[in-house]
Amino acid sequence: MSKVARDSKVKELLAKQKFNEKEMSEMTDPQIEYYHWLYFEDSVYDYM
């Protein structure tokens, strides 16, 4: 993941107050992508 993409996802997760900066700095790129997907990506199943 690019630095810009990571920073953007981290900023959005921090804004939701799900994690603090220390926790985010220790996460790997796949972890950040997972949590961003979990909290921000809509699924077709969300609307059923």
Residue pairs with C-beta under 8 A, 6 or more apart in sequence:
1 9
1 29
1 32
1 33
6 29
6 32
9 32
9 33
9 36
10 24
10 32
12 36
12 40
13 19
13 24
13 32
13 35
13 36
13 39
14 20
14 21
14 24
16 39
18 35
18 39
19 27
19 35
24 32
27 35
